[in-house]
Amino acid sequence: MRTQFTRELLALTNDLTLMCRLAHDAAERVTDALVGADLTATYEVFALDEQLQKMYGACEARTVALLALQAPVARDLRHVVTAIQIATELSRIGGLVSQVGEQVYQSHPGHVAPQPILDILADMGRLAATRAALSGQAVATGHQEPPAERDPGLHAMELLHKRLHAALAAPASDQPTTVAITIALLANHLERCVDHTARIDRLIRFLDTGIPPTAQPADTA
């Protein structure tokens, strides 16, 4: 019985690691789509999100079965509960990236923004992809070191947000209101992707240490 439970937990971890890889690939491809107004990359983003959502459903079913049939306790229970929370965060990343892809699709054959602003959005997308890859490493090992200082990913995204705000506010920009709103929404989607990876980091620390995410230092949030 215990051996079967261990195998199920390992399979669950492998599924979550694959979901992190899919989230990374989706963020990477949506960045390519943004930069090149690339419909092929956009369609790949949609396909990757579809895979993510299917895997989320499978992870949810697996965790429900483990809770119902194995009645885990202590660290085992923490592992199962954390797994479905991580799967939820990754599912949301897929949905957000897909929304960015949808805007690329609607703007084709043009770009979603002028070049200086597009460069900032691309940096946001690359940061989201990097963070998803780092989350995958943490999920695979079950360990995540707390950062010595404020979370560098969130701090980097804040700097990009400020750059974008300055670019939109610059007199030379003179973007129509509807375009400015669209750009702000795209940036928000990419920022939220990084927020979800930060939540995954906290969940991995919870799995590793038993300290609930809400009780972890604020500078890691």
Residue pairs with C-beta under 8 A, 6 or more apart in sequence:
1 70
5 66
5 70
5 72
5 76
8 62
8 66
8 70
9 66
9 76
9 79
9 80
11 62
12 59
12 62
12 63
12 66
12 79
12 80
12 83
13 83
13 139
13 140
13 142
15 55
15 58
15 59
15 62
15 87
16 59
16 83
16 86
16 87
16 90
16 139
17 136
17 139
17 140
18 55
19 52
19 55
19 56
19 59
19 87
19 90
19 91
20 90
20 132
20 133
20 135
20 136
20 139
20 200
21 133
21 136
22 48
22 51
22 52
22 55
22 90
22 94
23 52
23 90
23 93
23 94
23 97
23 132
23 135
23 136
23 193
24 129
24 132
24 133
24 136
25 48
25 129
26 45
26 48
26 49
26 52
26 93
26 94
26 97
26 98
27 93
27 97
27 125
27 126
27 128
27 129
27 132
27 193
28 125
28 126
28 129
29 41
29 44
29 45
29 48
30 41
30 42
30 45
30 97
30 100
30 101
30 104
30 125
31 122
31 125
31 126
31 129
32 38
32 41
33 39
33 41
33 42
33 45
33 100
33 101
33 104
34 100
34 104
34 111
34 112
34 118
34 121
34 122
34 125
34 186
35 118
35 122
37 104
37 107
37 108
37 109
37 110
37 111
37 112
38 104
39 104
39 105
39 108
42 101
42 104
42 105
42 108
45 97
45 98
45 100
45 101
46 98
46 101
48 94
48 97
49 94
49 95
49 97
49 98
49 101
52 90
52 91
52 93
52 94
53 91
53 94
53 95
55 87
56 87
56 88
56 90
56 91
56 94
59 83
59 84
59 87
60 84
60 87
63 80
63 81
63 83
63 84
63 87
66 72
66 80
67 80
70 76
72 79
72 80
75 210
78 206
78 207
78 210
79 207
82 203
82 204
82 206
82 207
85 203
86 139
86 200
86 203
86 204
89 196
89 197
89 199
89 200
89 203
90 196
90 200
92 192
92 196
93 128
93 132
93 193
93 196
93 197
96 189
96 190
96 192
96 193
96 196
97 128
97 189
97 193
99 189
100 125
100 186
100 189
100 190
103 112
103 182
103 185
103 186
104 112
111 118
112 118
112 121
112 182
112 183
112 186
113 121
113 179
113 183
113 186
114 173
114 175
116 167
117 164
117 167
117 168
117 173
117 183
120 160
120 163
120 164
120 167
120 187
121 164
121 183
121 186
121 187
121 190
123 160
124 157
124 160
124 164
124 187
124 190
124 191
124 194
125 190
127 153
127 156
127 157
127 160
127 190
127 194
128 190
128 193
128 194
128 197
130 153
131 153
131 193
131 194
131 197
131 198
132 193
132 197
134 153
134 197
135 197
135 200
135 201
135 204
138 144
138 200
138 201
138 204
139 200
139 204
142 204
142 207
142 208
143 204
143 208
144 201
144 204
144 205
144 208
146 205
146 216
146 217
146 220
147 219
147 220
149 219
150 219
151 198
151 201
151 219
151 220
151 221
153 194
153 197
153 198
154 194
154 195
154 198
154 221
157 190
157 191
157 194
160 187
161 187
161 191
164 183
164 184
164 187
167 173
168 175
168 180
168 183
168 184
175 183
198 220
198 221
199 213
201 220
202 213
202 216
202 220
202 221
203 213
205 211
205 213
205 216
205 220
206 212
206 213
206 216
